[in-house]
Amino acid sequence: MKPLQASFNHPTKSTLRNHCLQTNLLSSQPIVQKSFLTLVLTLALSLSSTAQHAHIITNKEYREFTEYVRDSTIRATLCEQIDGRYCTRSKDNSVERVDWDFKLDFNDPAVREGTSLLLFPEYQQINRKREWDTRKWYYDRIGIYPHEYIWCEDSSINRSWASFLTSYYFTHEYFDDYPVRGLNQWQIQAYLHWKHPGEKKYFTVHTDYNLELELPKKHLEVTRGEYNAFFFHTWDSIARWELGESFSEEQFFKHFNWFEENLDPPLLKTKANIDWKNPRILEVLQKANLITEEGLIDCRKMFYRNFQWDYYRGIEYGWDKIRDVSIILNEVNMVDSTLLAAQLSYLPDLNTKDKKLLDLTELDPMQLNAFYHWKKLKPSGKDVFEAFIPYIRYEPGESPEEQLVNNDIERLIRKGLSEEFFHFKTTFQVIEVY
């Protein structure tokens, strides 16, 4: 079925003739003018009525399709590698159809091992999170996952908003009922074939959808208590890592996960108690220059390390490498600012419940960026804007003026973000089915 991509608004004679060809209403025999005009009028009324009942494909609806393809791919893979009960085979022993009654159990080590090839490889994972490789989801030989980076390809969209929408627009429940974006005509046809088997469905693409979003300013505010908690997290992680390497692996390292899979490097046991009165523990931390002989934390050694996305870097290097180069490592010193002293007690008396708003000028942009990534790793619920992080990027040799071009975090610190920044508007194409 060749897709119709004309607008529903004011169908033209050419559009109606194309529609006739689509629905085989025009025979190969010549048609007299009177009959053709009658047909045109009939179709105009039909299309006008149909346009009123056209349906826009939403993120939730298309996501159901991608989840179906994902689960089908998983079952077919398991059938090939582990257990034939996941599918039915044809006479030539190829997979004919998958068995939906046979439930997937991802607590089964064999299932986890059998599906490992469907995940992004470890070097393409961010903060060691296991993710399905959506590039391997095919329906009738068509890769069906939306082109999520479409937001970043539009130079008219602010980089902070484009990065945010790339991460969450298709996947977060907040946007369930918004129009899906980033599909090509073959993906749309595949979806319609799956959604409406045996039916003739057509679609149009038009550009009159206005997306308007508002970012609550409170999501960019930082309290003193929150930043103190961030400091404690960083210090605690660094101390535990050193103690795991030089004092007790068993007490501070987790080498296997719940599935008995080896963790390399290991994870920290964050609930293990640290006995600060133990002379051996203090000796280990002093030897690593993490605390002084007087028992003070050397805050100059406090670096927060994390991996984060920069979609624009991936775009610059090409789509075939986007997963490789978009994930970047940041290391940020905690006290290269006026907020924290260079040395603190190793049990610092800083209040993590302090609700007073922090003056952001007490932080440098990279520290604020690190704090946002720490705080927003686990958004608390349905408010997707909790995960919004202003864009920041520095390039060697840039002047201070050039550094401000794409650095919304620095603008935020300097109180240079306009009201327009918090009220996002754009227009994009949507897909209507009839």
C-alpha positions as CSV (number, residue, x, y, z in Angstrom):
1,M,0.0,0.0,0.0
2,K,1.5,3.3,-1.1
3,P,0.9,5.9,1.5
4,L,-1.0,9.1,0.8
5,Q,0.8,12.1,2.1
6,A,-1.4,14.9,1.0
7,S,-3.1,17.2,3.6
8,F,-6.7,16.7,4.6
9,N,-7.3,20.4,4.3
10,H,-9.3,21.3,1.2
11,P,-8.8,18.2,-1.0
12,T,-7.9,19.0,-4.5
13,K,-9.0,17.3,-7.7
14,S,-5.5,15.8,-8.0
15,T,-5.7,14.5,-4.4
16,L,-9.1,12.9,-5.0
17,R,-7.9,11.2,-8.2
18,N,-4.9,9.8,-6.2
19,H,-7.3,8.6,-3.5
20,C,-9.4,6.9,-6.2
21,L,-6.3,5.2,-7.5
22,Q,-5.4,4.1,-4.0
23,T,-8.9,2.5,-3.4
24,N,-9.2,1.1,-7.0
25,L,-12.2,3.1,-7.6
26,L,-10.9,4.3,-11.0
27,S,-11.1,1.6,-13.7
28,S,-8.7,1.3,-16.6
29,Q,-11.5,2.4,-19.0
30,P,-12.1,6.0,-20.0
31,I,-14.6,7.9,-17.7
32,V,-17.0,10.5,-19.1
33,Q,-16.7,13.9,-17.6
34,K,-20.1,13.9,-16.0
35,S,-19.4,10.5,-14.3
36,F,-16.0,11.8,-13.1
37,L,-17.5,15.0,-11.6
38,T,-20.1,12.9,-9.8
39,L,-17.4,10.7,-8.4
40,V,-15.3,13.7,-7.3
41,L,-18.3,15.2,-5.5
42,T,-19.0,11.9,-3.8
43,L,-15.4,11.5,-2.7
44,A,-15.2,15.1,-1.5
45,L,-18.1,14.5,0.9
46,S,-16.6,11.1,1.9
47,L,-13.1,12.6,2.6
48,S,-14.7,15.6,4.4
49,S,-16.5,13.2,6.7
50,T,-13.4,11.0,7.1
51,A,-11.2,14.0,7.9
52,Q,-13.4,14.8,10.9
53,H,-12.8,11.3,12.2
54,A,-9.1,11.1,11.4
55,H,-7.0,9.8,14.3
56,I,-3.6,11.0,15.3
57,I,-1.2,8.3,16.3
58,T,0.0,8.9,19.9
59,N,3.2,8.0,21.7
60,K,1.4,5.4,23.8
61,E,-0.2,3.7,20.8
62,Y,3.0,3.5,18.9
63,R,4.9,2.4,22.0
64,E,2.5,-0.6,22.3
65,F,3.6,-1.6,18.8
66,T,7.3,-1.3,19.7
67,E,6.7,-3.4,22.9
68,Y,5.0,-6.0,20.8
69,V,7.9,-6.2,18.4
70,R,10.4,-6.3,21.3
71,D,8.6,-9.1,23.1
72,S,8.2,-11.0,19.8
73,T,12.0,-10.6,19.1
74,I,12.8,-11.8,22.6
75,R,10.6,-14.9,22.2
76,A,12.0,-15.7,18.8
77,T,15.6,-15.4,20.1
78,L,14.9,-17.6,23.1
79,C,13.3,-20.2,20.8
80,E,16.4,-20.3,18.6
81,Q,18.9,-20.4,21.5
82,I,17.3,-21.9,24.6
83,D,13.8,-23.3,24.6
84,G,11.7,-24.3,21.6
85,R,8.5,-23.8,23.6
86,Y,8.7,-20.1,23.0
87,C,7.6,-20.5,19.3
88,T,6.1,-22.8,16.7
89,R,8.3,-23.8,13.8
90,S,7.5,-24.4,10.1
91,K,8.4,-27.4,8.0
92,D,11.8,-25.9,7.2
93,N,12.4,-25.5,10.9
94,S,12.2,-21.7,10.8
95,V,10.3,-19.7,13.4
96,E,6.7,-19.5,12.2
97,R,5.1,-17.7,15.1
98,V,5.9,-17.1,18.8
99,D,4.0,-18.5,21.7
100,W,2.5,-15.7,23.7
101,D,1.1,-18.0,26.3
102,F,4.7,-19.0,27.4
103,K,5.6,-16.3,29.9
104,L,9.0,-14.6,30.0
105,D,10.8,-14.8,33.3
106,F,13.8,-12.5,33.4
107,N,14.7,-13.8,36.8
108,D,15.7,-17.0,35.0
109,P,19.5,-16.9,34.4
110,A,19.0,-18.8,31.1
111,V,16.6,-16.2,29.8
112,R,18.9,-13.3,30.8
113,E,21.8,-15.0,29.1
114,G,19.8,-15.8,26.0
115,T,18.7,-12.2,25.6
116,S,22.0,-10.6,26.3
117,L,22.7,-10.1,22.6
118,L,19.5,-8.0,22.4
119,L,21.0,-5.5,24.8
120,F,23.3,-2.6,24.1
121,P,26.9,-3.8,24.7
122,E,28.5,-2.7,28.0
123,Y,30.6,0.0,26.4
124,Q,27.4,1.6,25.1
125,Q,25.5,1.5,28.4
126,I,25.3,4.6,30.6
127,N,26.0,4.2,34.3
128,R,25.9,0.4,33.8
129,K,22.2,0.3,33.0
130,R,21.0,-2.7,31.0
131,E,19.0,-1.4,28.0
132,W,17.4,-3.1,25.1
133,D,19.1,-2.3,21.8
134,T,16.1,-0.8,19.9
135,R,18.1,-1.0,16.6
136,K,17.4,-4.7,16.6
137,W,13.6,-4.4,16.7
138,Y,12.2,-5.3,13.2
139,Y,8.8,-5.9,11.8
140,D,8.7,-7.4,8.3
141,R,12.4,-6.3,7.9
142,I,11.6,-2.7,8.9
143,G,13.4,-1.2,11.8
144,I,10.4,0.2,13.8
145,Y,11.8,2.4,16.6
146,P,11.2,6.1,16.2
147,H,14.1,8.5,15.3
148,E,14.3,10.1,18.8
149,Y,17.1,12.4,17.9
150,I,14.8,14.4,15.5
151,W,14.5,17.1,18.2
152,C,18.3,17.7,18.1
153,E,18.3,18.0,14.3
154,D,16.1,21.0,14.5
155,S,18.5,24.0,15.0
156,S,15.6,26.2,16.0
157,I,15.0,24.2,19.2
158,N,17.0,25.1,22.3
159,R,19.5,22.4,23.1
160,S,18.3,22.0,26.7
161,W,14.8,21.3,25.5
162,A,15.9,19.2,22.5
163,S,18.0,16.9,24.8
164,F,15.1,16.6,27.3
165,L,12.6,15.7,24.6
166,T,15.0,13.2,23.0
167,S,15.3,11.4,26.4
168,Y,11.7,11.5,27.5
169,Y,9.1,12.4,24.8
170,F,8.5,8.9,23.4
171,T,9.1,6.9,26.6
172,H,7.7,8.8,29.5
173,E,4.0,8.4,30.5
174,Y,3.6,12.2,30.8
175,F,3.7,12.3,26.9
176,D,1.5,9.3,26.4
177,D,-1.3,11.1,24.6
178,Y,0.9,13.5,22.6
179,P,1.5,12.8,18.9
180,V,4.3,10.3,18.1
181,R,7.2,11.9,16.2
182,G,10.2,10.6,14.2
183,L,8.5,7.9,12.0
184,N,9.1,7.4,8.3
185,Q,6.4,6.1,5.9
186,W,7.6,2.5,6.1
187,Q,7.3,2.5,9.9
188,I,3.8,4.0,9.7
189,Q,2.7,1.4,7.2
190,A,4.2,-1.4,9.4
191,Y,2.3,0.0,12.4
192,L,-1.0,0.2,10.4
193,H,-0.5,-3.4,9.2
194,W,-0.1,-4.5,12.8
195,K,-2.8,-2.3,14.3
196,H,-5.5,-2.9,11.7
197,P,-4.9,-6.4,10.1
198,G,-6.9,-6.9,7.0
199,E,-8.1,-3.3,6.9
200,K,-7.3,-0.6,4.3
201,K,-5.9,2.4,6.2
202,Y,-4.4,5.6,4.9
203,F,-2.5,8.4,6.5
204,T,-1.6,12.0,5.9
205,V,1.2,14.1,7.4
206,H,0.6,17.8,8.2
207,T,2.5,20.5,10.1
208,D,-0.1,22.3,12.2
209,Y,0.5,20.7,15.6
210,N,1.7,23.2,18.2
211,L,3.6,21.7,21.1
212,E,3.7,24.0,24.2
213,L,5.4,23.0,27.5
214,E,6.1,24.8,30.7
215,L,9.1,24.1,32.9
216,P,8.4,24.9,36.6
217,K,11.3,27.1,37.9
218,K,11.3,25.1,41.1
219,H,12.9,22.2,39.3
220,L,16.1,24.2,38.7
221,E,16.3,25.4,42.3
222,V,18.8,23.9,44.8
223,T,18.5,23.9,48.6
224,R,21.6,23.9,50.8
225,G,20.4,20.7,52.3
226,E,20.2,19.0,48.9
227,Y,23.8,20.1,48.0
228,N,25.0,18.9,51.4
229,A,23.4,15.5,50.7
230,F,25.2,15.5,47.3
231,F,28.5,16.1,49.1
232,F,27.9,13.3,51.6
233,H,27.0,10.9,48.7
234,T,30.3,11.7,46.9
235,W,32.4,11.5,50.0
236,D,30.8,8.3,51.2
237,S,31.2,6.6,47.8
238,I,34.9,7.6,47.5
239,A,35.6,6.4,51.1
240,R,33.8,3.1,50.5
241,W,35.7,2.5,47.3
242,E,39.0,3.0,48.9
243,L,38.1,0.8,51.9
244,G,36.9,-1.9,49.5
245,E,40.2,-1.9,47.7
246,S,42.5,-1.6,50.7
247,F,40.6,-2.7,53.8
248,S,37.8,-5.3,53.1
249,E,36.4,-6.3,49.8
250,E,33.7,-8.5,51.4
251,Q,32.5,-5.6,53.6
252,F,32.3,-2.9,51.0
253,F,32.1,-4.5,47.5
254,K,29.4,-6.5,45.8
255,H,31.0,-8.7,43.2
256,F,27.8,-10.6,42.1
257,N,24.2,-9.4,41.5
258,W,21.0,-11.0,42.6
259,F,21.3,-13.3,39.5
260,E,24.8,-14.5,40.5
261,E,26.2,-12.6,37.5
262,N,29.7,-11.3,37.9
263,L,30.0,-7.5,38.4
264,D,33.2,-6.0,36.9
265,P,33.9,-3.5,38.3
266,P,32.0,-4.3,41.5
267,L,29.2,-2.3,43.0
268,L,29.5,-0.6,46.4
269,K,27.6,-1.9,49.4
270,T,26.1,1.4,50.5
271,K,24.4,0.1,53.6
272,A,27.6,-1.3,55.2
273,N,28.4,0.6,58.3
274,I,31.8,2.4,58.5
275,D,33.4,2.3,62.0
276,W,35.0,5.7,62.1
277,K,36.7,4.8,65.4
278,N,38.5,1.9,63.8
279,P,42.2,3.0,63.6
280,R,42.8,0.7,60.6
281,I,40.1,2.5,58.6
282,L,41.5,5.9,59.5
283,E,44.9,4.7,58.5
284,V,43.7,3.4,55.1
285,L,42.0,6.8,54.3
286,Q,45.0,8.8,55.5
287,K,47.3,6.7,53.4
288,A,45.1,7.5,50.4
289,N,45.3,11.2,51.3
290,L,41.5,11.3,51.7
291,I,41.7,12.6,55.3
292,T,44.5,14.4,57.1
293,E,46.3,13.3,60.3
294,E,44.0,15.6,62.2
295,G,41.0,13.6,60.9
296,L,39.7,16.2,58.4
297,I,38.4,15.4,54.9
298,D,40.6,16.8,52.2
299,C,37.8,18.1,50.0
300,R,40.2,18.8,47.2
301,K,40.2,15.0,46.6
302,M,36.4,14.8,46.3
303,F,35.5,14.2,42.7
304,Y,32.1,13.3,41.5
305,R,32.3,10.9,38.5
306,N,29.3,10.1,36.2
307,F,28.4,9.3,32.6
308,Q,25.9,11.5,30.8
309,W,24.5,12.0,27.3
310,D,25.5,14.7,24.8
311,Y,23.3,13.9,21.8
312,Y,24.8,16.8,19.8
313,R,28.3,15.3,20.0
314,G,26.9,12.1,18.5
315,I,25.2,13.9,15.7
316,E,28.5,15.6,14.8
317,Y,30.3,12.2,14.5
318,G,27.5,10.5,12.5
319,W,24.5,8.4,13.3
320,D,26.5,5.1,13.0
321,K,28.6,6.2,16.0
322,I,26.0,8.1,18.0
323,R,25.8,5.6,20.8
324,D,29.6,5.4,21.1
325,V,30.4,9.1,21.3
326,S,27.3,10.6,22.9
327,I,28.1,9.1,26.3
328,I,30.7,11.2,28.0
329,L,32.5,10.9,31.4
330,N,32.5,13.9,33.7
331,E,34.7,14.3,36.7
332,V,33.9,17.4,38.9
333,N,35.7,18.6,42.0
334,M,33.3,19.3,44.8
335,V,34.9,22.3,46.4
336,D,36.3,24.5,43.6
337,S,33.9,27.2,44.7
338,T,33.0,29.3,47.7
339,L,30.4,26.9,49.0
340,L,32.5,24.3,50.9
341,A,35.8,24.6,52.8
342,A,38.9,22.9,51.5
343,Q,38.9,20.7,54.7
344,L,36.0,19.4,56.8
345,S,35.5,17.0,59.6
346,Y,35.2,13.5,58.3
347,L,31.8,13.6,60.0
348,P,30.9,17.1,58.8
349,D,28.2,18.9,60.7
350,L,26.3,20.1,57.6
351,N,22.5,20.0,57.7
352,T,21.0,17.9,54.9
353,K,17.5,19.1,55.9
354,D,18.3,22.8,55.3
355,K,15.5,24.2,53.1
356,K,17.2,27.5,52.4
357,L,17.7,28.1,48.7
358,L,21.3,28.0,47.6
359,D,22.7,31.0,45.7
360,L,23.8,29.3,42.5
361,T,26.7,31.8,42.1
362,E,28.4,29.8,44.9
363,L,28.8,26.9,42.4
364,D,30.6,26.7,39.1
365,P,28.6,25.4,36.1
366,M,30.1,21.9,36.1
367,Q,29.3,21.5,39.8
368,L,25.7,22.4,39.2
369,N,25.6,20.1,36.2
370,A,26.9,17.3,38.4
371,F,24.4,18.0,41.1
372,Y,21.5,17.9,38.6
373,H,22.6,14.6,37.2
374,W,22.9,13.1,40.7
375,K,19.5,14.4,41.8
376,K,17.7,13.5,38.6
377,L,19.0,10.0,38.1
378,K,15.7,8.8,39.8
379,P,12.8,11.2,39.1
380,S,10.3,10.6,41.9
381,G,7.2,10.1,39.7
382,K,4.9,11.3,36.9
383,D,6.4,14.8,36.8
384,V,8.8,14.4,33.9
385,F,10.1,17.9,34.4
386,E,12.0,16.8,37.5
387,A,14.4,15.2,35.0
388,F,15.0,18.4,33.1
389,I,18.7,19.4,33.0
390,P,20.0,22.6,31.3
391,Y,22.5,21.9,28.5
392,I,26.2,22.6,29.1
393,R,29.2,22.1,26.9
394,Y,32.7,23.6,26.7
395,E,35.2,23.3,23.9
396,P,38.9,24.0,24.2
397,G,39.9,27.5,23.0
398,E,36.5,29.0,23.2
399,S,36.2,32.6,24.4
400,P,33.9,33.4,27.3
401,E,31.3,34.8,24.8
402,E,31.5,31.6,22.8
403,Q,31.1,29.4,25.9
404,L,27.7,31.1,26.6
405,V,26.2,30.2,23.3
406,N,25.0,26.7,24.3
407,N,25.5,26.8,28.0
408,D,22.2,27.3,29.7
409,I,23.5,26.2,33.1
410,E,26.0,29.1,33.0
411,R,23.1,31.5,32.0
412,L,21.1,30.1,34.9
413,I,23.9,30.9,37.4
414,R,24.3,34.4,35.9
415,K,20.5,34.8,36.1
416,G,20.5,35.2,32.3
417,L,17.8,32.7,31.4
418,S,14.8,34.5,29.8
419,E,11.2,33.9,30.7
420,E,10.9,32.4,27.2
421,F,13.2,29.6,28.2
422,F,10.7,28.3,30.6
423,H,7.8,28.4,28.1
424,F,8.7,26.0,25.3
425,K,6.9,26.2,21.9
426,T,7.4,24.4,18.6
427,T,5.5,23.1,15.7
428,F,6.0,19.7,14.0
429,Q,4.4,17.2,11.7
430,V,1.8,14.8,13.0
431,I,0.4,11.6,11.4
432,E,-3.4,11.2,10.9
433,V,-4.9,7.9,10.1
434,Y,-8.3,7.4,8.4
